[in-house]
């Protein structure tokens, strides 16, 4: 295909927001002197501010490491100020005025050690330690989700693609992350694909490997798993047109990675057209693609690119309006603030 962009070495294969997806408070605050504050009003959701003095920068100036824990995310900041009070003043005025400007902060002094452990525990519960991604097989010409979920088997090209990014394993007795699949009695299928990337275990909910229900044209059991995945790979066989997010009705699916094998001569290296389709509200995330059409040869570079893109896509989706994790964060923050306020 003329003008197609092949694999480029300068793609930045970096997982984004690493500090926000690491035990940042535990690593940088837990066992070191620092201050914690709580706040919130009837119009401002509960939040927590953690402040720690870092190295001295200039004469009478210090760097202060700051975490603002709020309902959607943690804001990680460094503020230059000569005192804790001036650091808080700068934080309110310059960094998060919409959140903090009109709210009084209450320093947590009683049971501070217990409060620190509450934050460590909340941070740990919010960390994503493994990922699950959906994979839907789409035959040539299929445009309806019921058709796609009703495919009993995938093509050889589909199996080749799966084998190039992950390893096929029996579900029963699988010792790793299950992603909601039954690892004991095969009620959710007998096989799936798994892999490890960086420090994360990844499991794939593959539509053709989930149980097929003869009398259920909507294949609700398959959709129950894939419909709850944030990011879904759509493997399109044949010369299908562009994939639309509205094709699969799911409130939880936010990003679709569309992979399409290219027709090549016998013995040629398999190549894939690749594109990303996101729902409204999902922020831009890397690795950034060049203008379409984008083509990748099968191999380890494409695998690394794809897995990086899938993880970054899920992280980006967490900030979409109404995302479930926001409600969980807010609930936990409310519990902690209510417990420790005077």
N, C-alpha and C positions, 0 to 999 in steps of 0.2 A: 504494500500500500504506500503510494508516494507520500512523502512528508511525515511518515510515522516516526515518532521519537523512540529510539532504542534506549536501552539501559544506559544511564549516565553515571559515571563514577562520583560526580560531585553531589549526588543526593545526600543530604544530611540525615543519616539514619540514627536519630537521637530520640529517645523517649522524652516527652515534654513534661514540664511541671514535676520534675523528679523530687524536688524538696517537698512539694505538697503531697506527694505519694510515698513519702518515707516517714519514719518515726522521728520527725524533726524536733518536736518538743522533748521527747525522751533523750535524744542524742545531744541536744544543745542547752536544755534547761533543767532537766529532772534533778540531777545531783550537783547543781551549781547554784550559788546565791542568785535569787531573782525575785521579782514581785508579780503578783497576780491581782487583777481587778475584775470586777463584774459590773454589768450595767444592763439597762433595758427599761423601757417604759411601756405604757399602753399602746403607743404608736410606733415604738422601735423594738424589734424582736430582741430577745436576750442575747448578750454577747459576752465574751471574755477577752481581756487584754493581758498578755504576758510580756514582761519587760526584763531584760538582763543587760547589765553593763559589760561592754566589751573593752577592747584595748584603747588606751589613750591615744588620741589622734594629734592634737595640738595642745598648746598651752591652755589648760583648764577646759579642754574639750574632750568629750568621750563619744565613742560610738555606742549606740544602744540597739541591741537586737530585739525586735518586737514581733509578736504574733497577735493578730486580731482574729479571734475565733468567732465567725458569724454564721448565719444560717445557711449560706450558700457555699462558703469556702473559708480557708484560712488565708489571711493577708500576711505575707512575710516581708518585713521591712528592716532597714537599717536607718537610724536617725542620729544625726550629729547634734549633740546638745551637752551643755556643761553640768546639767543636773537632771535627776529623774523628773522633777516637776516641769522643767523646760522641755524635756522630751515628750511628756504627755501633752503639753500645750501645743507643740509642733504637730504631734500626731493628730490632734483634734482640728487644728486650723488648716494644715497643709496636705495631709494624706487622706483622711477619711472624714471630711467635714459633714457629709450628708448623714453619716452614721453616728458620729461622736460629738458633733459641735454642741448640741443642746442637751446632752445626757451627762449626768454626774457619774463618776466612776467611784465605786466602793472598793477599797483595798481589802483583800482577804488576809486577815491577820490571825484569826482564830482557826485552829485546825488546819494550818497551812499545809502541813505534810500530807494530811488526808486529801486535801484539795488537789495537790500535785498528783497524787495517785489516781484521782478521778479523771484528771486530764490525760494521763498516760493511758488509762484504760479506754477512755473515749477515743483517743487517737488510734489505738490499736484496733478497736472495733470498726473504725471508719476506713482503715487501710485495705486496699484491694490486694490480696496476696496471690490470687489466681484469676484467670479469665476464662469465660465461656463465650464462644461465638457460634452463631447459627450458620449453617450452610444449606442453601436451597438449590436443588437441581432443577433447571428449566430447560425442557426440550425445545427444539426449533419450533418457532411459531406460537409458543405458549405465552399468553398474556394475563391469565387468570390465576389467582392464588390457589384455587381448588384444583386446577389442572396440575400446577407445580407440586403441591403437597401430595397429589395422588400418584406421582411417579414411583413405581415400585422399585425400580433399579436405575442407576445412572449409567451413562455410556462409558466405554473404555477410556475416553478422554477425561471424563470426570474423575474416574478412579486414578488415572495417572496424575492428575492435578493434586488430588488429596494426598497421594503418596509422596509428592514432591515437597509438601509443606509439613507433613506430620507422619506419625507411625500408627498403623492399624493395630488395635489391641482388643482382646476380649474384655467386655465390661465386667463380667463376673470375676471377682477376685482382684480387680484392678486396684493397686495399692495407693494410687495418687488421688488427685482432685477429681470429683465426680460431676460437678456442675449440675447437680440435681438429678442425675441419672441413677438408676438402680444398679448398684455394684454387687448385689448379693443373689438376686433371683431372676434376672433377665426380663423383668416386666417392661423395661424401656428399650428392649433390643438386646442383641448379643455382642455386637462389635461397635466400635467407634474409632475416631482418630484423636490422638493426643500428641503434644510436643512440649518441649521446655524452651523458653526463650528468655535470655537474661536470667533473672532470679524467679521468673514466673512459670508456673504450670499452666498449660492451656489445654482445654478440651473443646471439641467441636460437636455441636448438635447437628448431625448430618441428616437431612430430611429422609433420604432413602434407607437409612439405617435405623430409624425410629419405627415402631410398630405400625404396620398398615392395617386399617380397619375396613373390611370389605363393605360393610353396610353404612359407612360414614363418609359420604362424599367430601365433607369439609376436612376430614382427617384431623379432628380436634386434638388427638393425643400428640400428633407431630407438632401441631401449631402451638400447643400448650408450652412446649419447650422452646421452640424457635421464636414464638411470639413474645417471650419474656427475655430475649437476648437484646442487648443494646445495639450491637453491631452484627450484621448478617452478610455473609458472602453469598452472592447470587451467581451461580455458574450457568452461563447461557450457551447452550449448544446451537450451532447454526447461525444464520445471518439475522438474528433478532435485532429489533430496534432498541432505542434507549429505554432503560428501566426507570419506572416512576415509583416513588415511595408509596404512593396511594395503592399500588398493586397489592400489597400485603397490609391488611387492616390490623394494626397493632399500635397501641399507645406507647409501648415500651421500645420498639425498634426505632432507632434514630438515624443510623447510618448504614448504607448498603455499599459494599465493595463489589463491583460488577466485573467478573472475569469471563472472558470469551476466547476460546481457542481459535487460532488463526489457521486457515486451510493452507498447508504447505506441502511441498513435495515429499515423496517417500525418503526416509533417512535424514530429513532435515531436523534441526533442533526445534522442539516445540516452543511456540511463542504465544503470548496472550495479550489481547487487548485489555486494558484496565481502565476503570473509571470509578469515581466515588460520587455517590448521590446521598445528600443529607437532608434531613427535615429542617424546617425553619427553626432558628434558635441555636443550632449547633455551631459553635465558633470554628473559625478556620484553624486547621491543624496540619502539621507536617507528617511525613516529608511532602513538600509542595510539589505538585505535578506540573510538568510543562503543558502548554496548550495541546488539546487532543488532535489526532488520535495518539494515545500512549501505548507503546508496545514493549513488553518485557520477554526476554528469553527465559525459559524454564531453568531453574538452578538455584543455588544457595543465595545468590544476590537478590533474586526476586523473593525468595522465602523471607529473607531478613527485611526487605522493604515492606512486604505485605504484613508481616507480624508487627512491625513498628507502626505501620499505618493503622492497623486494627486497634492496637492498644491506645495510640494517641486519639483515635476517633472516639473510643469509649470515654476516655478522660475528658475530651472536649464536650461530649454529650451531657456530662454531669451538670453543666452550667445552663442547659436548655431550660426554658420555663416549665415549671411544674414537675421537674424530675423528682422521682420518689426519694432519692437520697437527701434532698433538701429538707423534706418533712422529717426524716429520721434525725438529721443533724439538729434541727430546731427543737425537736422533742428532747434530745439528750441535753442540749444547752439549757433549755427551760428547767429540766430536772436539777442540774447542777447549780444554776443561778438561784433557783428558789431555795435550795437546801442550804446555801451559804450566805444568803443576804441577811443583813441585820434586821 
